[in-house]
């Protein structure tokens, strides 16, 4: 019986490529199997098996060496950025056109991102006026595959007693997004970091309010900020 070919456009393949892109960061660092296992909530043995398949595909999607981590190949990076573009355009369409609550757009986009055609993608982009940022503040890759670099830091890394602008918030947890929305924290909002504890809890002031808000560690780590332009 002939060996089954890996489907390069399967949902599972797409999810692995997106995870490697996200975990590798702007530096495109090698990603460990353990980091992938935590991110995807998959057993380490399954991670190893999948990475071997991705590396052995007729057009390799990753460069993988056991115990030395994994990187995307040029083909893998192209596909990962295509899926990210689909995801973020769909999120923007759901939020701006269909009035979905911000905490619901990620899960819907996760379901749809693998299946839209290039023509449908182009129609969404045109309808939205070719947006560059999604509702969470993340850059939308260009059709060419170019991803603009964002120069931001975690809120927990910002200097104390300084005003910063929220650049983006993580879209991975609906509960976190609901809490941030209720607190008035989102892309483009000015906040001031008043205090940071050893446990990475942050006390902030949002906008022009004088009311202090304490953010738990997981919430603080979901917010990326940049200094205000002087």
Secondary structure, 3 states (H helix, E strand, C coil): CCCCCCCCCCHHHHHHHHHHHHHHCCCCCCECHHHHHHHHCCCHHHHHHHHHHHHHCCCCCEEECCCCCEEECHHHHHHHHHHHHHHHHHHHHHHHCCCCCCCCHHHHHHHHCCCCCHHHHHHHHHHCCCCCECCCCCECCCCCCCCCCCCCEEHHHCCCCCEEEEEEECCCCHHHHHHHHHHCCCCCCEEEEEEECCCCCEEEEECCCCCEEEECHHHHCCEEEEECCC
